[in-house]
Amino acid sequence: MSLIIHIYYTGQNGSAKKFVEEMISKGIVDQIRKEEGNEQYDYFYPINDKETVLLIDKWKDQEALDKHHQSQMMKEISVLRNKYHLHMKTEKLTHI
């Protein structure tokens, strides 16, 4: 049973896209994709909201997600999220 997390990052003046660009350029995205239990980590841009980025994050199980949440990368993500003054909305789905 996989867990799918939708995270909507919303900012102002293109800050959400800048956040994604920095996540990629710093190698954080690649590191997360290589974590044990990560099945997907992809960003999308909603066509009707230029200030929001959607992250679809899929994990093998809750244990893999919990390990990710305790990783150094989560601290780096938090720093960047604050740097770009982003607000988050999350949705958690279970895939059987």
Buried (B, 14 or more C-beta within 10 A) or exposed (E): EBBBBBBBBBBEEEBBBBBBEBBEEEEBBEBBEEBEBBBEBEBEEEEEEEBBBBBBBBBBEEEBBEBBEEBEBEEBBEEBBEEBEBEEEEEEEEEE
